[in-house]
Amino acid sequence: MADAATAPQQPVEQPVVDDKELVSDFVRTSSCVPKEAKKFLLAALGGPLLDAALEDEHNAAQKSLTETTEEAASTQKELETCEQAVKDTTVAVEQADEDAPRKAAEYQRLQGLAKAASADHVQLKSTTSVQVQGWDDLRDELKKTKAVVEEQLPALTSAATVWDSEKVKTKAVNVVMTLLTEVSEDKVLLAAAPAALEVAPDARKPFDVVTLGGITESAGEQLKSLSEKLASEQQVERNLRAELLGLWALADCSREDAQEAHAASQESQKDRDRKHSELKLANKRQRSLEDKVQAFASTRVVQEDRIAELEIATQATKRLKTAAAAAAIAAAAAAAVAAAAAPAAPSVEPVDMAVA
């Protein structure tokens, strides 16, 4: 085993590639050599045409490699930008995925509060509607009674301008009688009142004056009663109306909050959908750029291999030239040696034909 370990390694024989074969392969595959010129170059592997073809091919290959390198660098930079965009968009998507459900839940919560507040307001309004309507009716009645006491009756009992128009006077009498009919149960007063009211101030008799006094007293008592009743319930009414107003305001504000939350939830969902679409496009773009970068890398390998092949072919051409030149020198030397070693040919005297 030790002998095997210490035995010298036999060198691996490298395949021998013929220079002519290398150059011939170049000529056959070159895009810089016209098709019709290839057979001549294959017949004579050497000369300036082959050198020019090799140089053109090498320059074109180098130019292509440079362009590929530049495009690959540009694409790589774009890929890095895209990768950062994917990372940023991923963060945005994660945030949107958190925001959308949270805002939807907030909308549901506020919508529930709005419904509850509205229900409370409707319920209180329904249970107190009769009471509130009673206060409104009482206030209307007080207003009407006050007008009779402070306007119609004084006008009818004095020498006011109401007596200048039969129409105005009749209207005032009807208003007073309507009120009197509602508030008095005195049949004598009710029977005497119309006639007494129709008598002008300067034509009234004692009975008319007494009747007018009774009318004024009844209307005054009604006014006092209504005022006292409203005053006694003023605090209760104020508290109830304040509660109704507060519940209405709470319900209204709750509805507005729910509407704003609904809009925010919808916008959040739209934003979430947009972010997912952006991420999908960014991922697609990243994959495309990665494919391009990989394609450029493969293209560069091919182009670099081609340049290496051209450099090998160039070296082979140089070796062929050197070998051809050496062969030519050797042939010339051999010819010279052969000429020097050969015996000199005998000289022949010219024959004079005339003498013969």
C-alpha distance (Angstrom), angle and dihedral (degrees) to the residues before:
residue distance angle dihedral
M1 . . .
A2 3.81 . .
D3 3.78 90.7 .
A4 3.77 90.3 51.6
A5 3.79 91.0 49.8
T6 3.80 93.8 49.1
A7 3.80 95.4 41.8
P8 3.81 110.7 115.9
Q9 3.77 115.5 -104.3
Q10 3.77 113.4 -109.5
P11 3.78 110.7 -124.4
V12 3.79 114.6 -109.8
E13 3.73 109.3 -118.4
Q14 3.78 112.4 -124.4
P15 3.78 115.8 -141.1
V16 3.75 111.1 -101.2
V17 3.77 112.2 -126.2
D18 3.75 117.4 -160.5
D19 3.83 114.1 -127.0
K20 3.77 90.3 -138.6
E21 3.78 89.9 53.7
L22 3.80 90.9 50.5
V23 3.77 93.4 49.7
S24 3.80 92.0 43.1
D25 3.81 90.1 53.5
F26 3.80 89.6 51.9
V27 3.81 92.4 50.7
R28 3.80 92.1 48.5
T29 3.84 94.3 48.4
S30 3.82 99.8 35.1
S31 3.80 117.6 118.5
C32 3.81 90.7 -164.5
V33 3.83 95.1 62.0
P34 3.80 115.4 78.9
K35 3.77 114.1 -122.0
E36 3.79 93.9 -118.7
A37 3.81 91.5 51.7
K38 3.80 96.1 51.5
K39 3.82 95.4 79.9
F40 3.80 91.5 54.5
L41 3.80 92.5 49.3
L42 3.80 90.1 47.2
A43 3.79 89.2 52.3
A44 3.78 92.4 50.9
L45 3.79 112.7 27.9
G46 3.77 100.4 -162.0
G47 3.74 143.7 44.1
P48 3.77 135.3 91.8
L49 3.83 95.4 -62.4
L50 3.78 91.4 61.6
D51 3.79 91.2 45.4
A52 3.80 90.7 50.8
A53 3.81 91.8 47.5
L54 3.81 91.1 50.5
E55 3.79 91.4 48.2
D56 3.82 92.8 48.5
E57 3.75 91.6 47.5
H58 3.80 92.1 48.0
N59 3.82 92.4 48.1
A60 3.80 92.0 48.4
A61 3.80 91.2 48.3
Q62 3.80 91.7 48.0
K63 3.81 90.9 48.8
S64 3.79 91.3 50.5
L65 3.79 90.3 48.7
T66 3.82 91.0 50.6
E67 3.80 91.7 49.4
T68 3.79 91.4 47.3
T69 3.81 90.6 48.7
E70 3.81 91.7 50.8
E71 3.79 93.0 46.5
A72 3.81 90.5 46.2
A73 3.82 90.6 51.7
S74 3.79 91.6 48.1
T75 3.79 91.7 47.6
Q76 3.81 91.1 46.9
K77 3.80 89.9 53.1
E78 3.79 90.4 48.6
L79 3.81 89.0 48.5
E80 3.81 91.3 53.1
T81 3.80 90.0 50.5
C82 3.79 89.6 48.3
E83 3.81 91.8 48.8
Q84 3.80 89.8 53.7
A85 3.78 89.5 48.4
V86 3.80 89.5 51.9
K87 3.81 90.3 51.6
D88 3.81 92.4 48.0
T89 3.79 92.5 45.8
T90 3.79 90.8 47.9
V91 3.80 89.5 55.7
A92 3.80 89.7 47.5
V93 3.81 90.8 49.9
E94 3.80 91.4 50.7
Q95 3.81 89.8 50.3
A96 3.81 91.3 47.3
D97 3.81 90.3 48.8
E98 3.80 87.9 56.3
D99 3.81 96.7 41.8
A100 3.81 98.7 48.5
P101 3.85 97.4 58.3
R102 3.80 91.3 39.5
K103 3.81 92.9 53.3
A104 3.80 91.2 43.6
A105 3.81 89.5 53.6
E106 3.81 90.6 47.4
Y107 3.79 89.8 52.8
Q108 3.80 91.0 51.0
R109 3.80 90.4 49.9
L110 3.81 94.4 49.2
Q111 3.78 91.5 43.8
G112 3.80 88.8 55.3
L113 3.80 90.9 50.0
A114 3.81 90.9 48.8
K115 3.81 91.9 51.2
A116 3.78 91.3 48.3
A117 3.81 93.1 48.4
S118 3.79 91.5 47.5
A119 3.80 90.8 48.8
D120 3.81 91.0 51.1
H121 3.80 91.4 50.9
V122 3.81 93.5 46.6
Q123 3.79 92.0 47.7
L124 3.81 94.7 49.8
K125 3.79 91.5 44.0
S126 3.79 90.4 50.8
T127 3.81 95.6 48.1
T128 3.82 93.7 46.2
S129 3.79 100.4 36.5
V130 3.82 93.4 102.0
Q131 3.79 91.8 48.7
V132 3.80 93.0 47.1
Q133 3.81 91.5 46.2
G134 3.80 88.5 51.2
W135 3.78 90.7 56.4
D136 3.80 90.9 47.8
D137 3.81 91.2 50.0
L138 3.80 90.9 46.3
R139 3.77 90.9 51.8
D140 3.83 91.2 48.9
E141 3.79 89.8 50.1
L142 3.78 91.1 49.3
K143 3.79 90.6 51.1
K144 3.79 91.6 50.5
T145 3.84 92.7 46.6
K146 3.77 92.0 47.4
A147 3.79 90.2 52.9
V148 3.81 90.6 53.2
V149 3.79 93.6 46.8
E150 3.79 96.7 43.4
E151 3.81 102.1 31.6
Q152 3.84 119.6 15.7
L153 3.84 99.5 37.5
P154 3.84 95.4 45.8
A155 3.79 89.2 48.0
L156 3.81 92.8 50.7
T157 3.80 95.6 43.7
S158 3.80 95.2 49.9
A159 3.77 136.3 52.9
A160 3.78 91.9 -92.8
T161 3.77 127.6 151.9
V162 3.82 89.1 -99.5
W163 3.77 87.2 88.4
D164 3.78 91.7 59.3
S165 3.81 91.4 70.9
E166 3.75 123.2 49.1
K167 3.78 90.7 -159.1
V168 3.81 94.1 53.3
K169 3.80 91.3 45.0
T170 3.79 93.5 49.6
K171 3.81 91.0 50.0
A172 3.82 91.3 50.9
V173 3.82 91.4 48.7
N174 3.81 91.5 50.6
V175 3.81 92.2 50.4
V176 3.82 91.9 50.3
M177 3.81 92.8 46.7
T178 3.79 92.1 49.1
L179 3.78 90.8 55.4
L180 3.79 93.6 42.5
T181 3.79 91.3 52.0
E182 3.82 89.6 53.7
V183 3.81 97.9 47.4
S184 3.83 106.6 31.7
E185 3.76 131.4 67.8
D186 3.81 94.1 -178.3
K187 3.81 103.0 118.6
V188 3.80 93.5 -167.5
L189 3.79 91.0 53.0
L190 3.78 92.1 45.7
A191 3.80 90.7 50.6
A192 3.81 96.0 46.7
A193 3.79 97.9 40.2
P194 3.84 100.0 79.4
A195 3.78 94.3 53.4
A196 3.81 94.0 43.5
L197 3.79 91.2 50.4
E198 3.79 91.2 51.2
V199 3.84 93.2 55.4
A200 3.79 115.8 95.2
P201 3.81 116.0 -120.8
D202 3.82 94.7 -108.1
A203 3.81 93.1 49.6
R204 3.81 99.7 49.0
K205 3.76 121.6 122.5
P206 3.81 125.3 -150.2
F207 3.84 91.4 -93.7
D208 3.79 90.2 54.1
V209 3.80 90.9 49.9
V210 3.81 91.7 50.0
T211 3.81 90.5 47.5
L212 3.79 91.6 51.3
G213 3.78 89.4 49.3
G214 3.79 90.2 53.5
I215 3.81 90.3 49.7
T216 3.80 91.4 49.8
E217 3.79 91.5 47.3
S218 3.82 93.7 50.1
A219 3.78 92.4 47.7
G220 3.80 91.2 46.7
E221 3.78 92.7 50.3
Q222 3.81 89.8 50.0
L223 3.78 90.7 50.4
K224 3.78 91.2 49.6
S225 3.80 92.7 47.1
L226 3.76 93.5 50.2
S227 3.80 92.5 46.3
E228 3.79 92.0 50.2
K229 3.79 92.4 47.5
L230 3.81 92.2 51.1
A231 3.80 90.8 45.5
S232 3.81 92.0 51.0
E233 3.80 92.1 52.5
Q234 3.78 96.4 36.3
Q235 3.81 95.5 101.7
V236 3.80 93.4 45.2
E237 3.80 90.4 48.0
R238 3.77 92.1 46.7
N239 3.81 92.4 50.8
L240 3.78 93.4 46.9
R241 3.78 94.7 46.3
A242 3.81 89.6 47.1
E243 3.80 89.7 51.6
L244 3.81 91.4 48.7
L245 3.78 91.1 47.5
G246 3.81 91.3 47.5
L247 3.79 92.7 50.4
W248 3.79 90.7 46.6
A249 3.82 90.9 49.9
L250 3.81 91.0 46.6
A251 3.80 91.4 49.5
D252 3.81 91.7 46.4
C253 3.81 93.2 48.6
S254 3.80 90.4 45.3
R255 3.79 90.1 52.7
E256 3.80 90.7 50.5
D257 3.81 91.0 48.4
A258 3.80 90.4 49.5
Q259 3.82 91.6 48.3
E260 3.81 91.4 50.2
A261 3.81 90.5 47.0
H262 3.80 90.0 49.4
A263 3.81 91.3 51.9
A264 3.81 90.4 46.7
S265 3.81 90.9 49.2
Q266 3.80 92.4 50.5
E267 3.81 92.1 47.5
S268 3.80 90.1 47.8
Q269 3.80 90.4 52.7
K270 3.81 91.1 48.8
D271 3.80 89.8 48.7
R272 3.79 89.4 49.8
D273 3.80 91.2 52.2
R274 3.81 90.5 47.7
K275 3.79 92.3 50.4
H276 3.82 91.7 50.0
S277 3.82 90.2 50.0
E278 3.80 90.7 48.4
L279 3.81 90.7 50.1
K280 3.79 91.5 48.8
L281 3.81 91.1 51.5
A282 3.81 92.0 44.5
N283 3.81 91.6 51.6
K284 3.79 90.5 48.2
R285 3.79 90.5 49.5
Q286 3.81 91.1 48.1
R287 3.80 91.9 52.4
S288 3.79 90.3 49.1
L289 3.80 92.0 50.7
E290 3.81 91.5 46.4
D291 3.80 88.7 53.4
K292 3.80 90.2 49.7
V293 3.80 92.5 48.9
Q294 3.81 89.6 49.8
A295 3.80 90.9 47.6
F296 3.80 91.1 50.2
A297 3.80 89.8 49.9
S298 3.81 90.8 52.1
T299 3.80 90.8 46.1
R300 3.80 90.8 50.9
V301 3.80 90.9 52.7
V302 3.80 90.2 52.5
Q303 3.81 92.1 45.8
E304 3.80 93.3 47.2
D305 3.81 89.8 49.0
R306 3.78 89.3 50.7
I307 3.81 92.0 50.8
A308 3.80 89.4 49.4
E309 3.80 89.8 50.6
L310 3.80 90.6 50.2
E311 3.79 91.4 50.0
I312 3.81 89.7 50.5
A313 3.82 89.9 48.9
T314 3.81 89.8 49.3
Q315 3.79 91.0 52.2
A316 3.79 89.6 46.7
T317 3.81 90.6 52.4
K318 3.77 90.1 51.2
R319 3.78 90.4 50.7
L320 3.79 90.7 48.8
K321 3.80 90.0 52.4
T322 3.77 90.9 48.6
A323 3.78 91.4 47.8
A324 3.81 91.6 47.2
A325 3.78 91.8 49.3
A326 3.79 91.1 47.9
A327 3.76 90.5 48.6
A328 3.79 91.0 50.2
I329 3.81 91.1 49.9
A330 3.78 91.1 47.3
A331 3.79 91.2 49.4
A332 3.81 91.9 49.4
A333 3.79 90.4 48.4
A334 3.79 91.8 48.9
A335 3.78 90.9 49.6
A336 3.78 90.9 50.4
V337 3.81 91.7 49.8
A338 3.76 91.5 47.4
A339 3.78 91.4 49.8
A340 3.79 91.7 50.3
A341 3.80 93.2 49.5
A342 3.84 97.0 49.0
P343 4.00 117.1 97.9
A344 3.76 116.1 -108.3
A345 3.83 113.9 -101.5
P346 3.92 115.7 -116.0
S347 3.73 114.3 -103.8
V348 3.88 116.5 -119.4
E349 3.81 120.7 -140.1
P350 3.74 114.0 -132.7
V351 3.84 114.4 -112.2
D352 3.75 119.2 -127.9
M353 3.78 102.4 -133.5
A354 3.77 92.7 -167.7
V355 3.81 92.0 59.1
A356 3.73 91.0 48.0
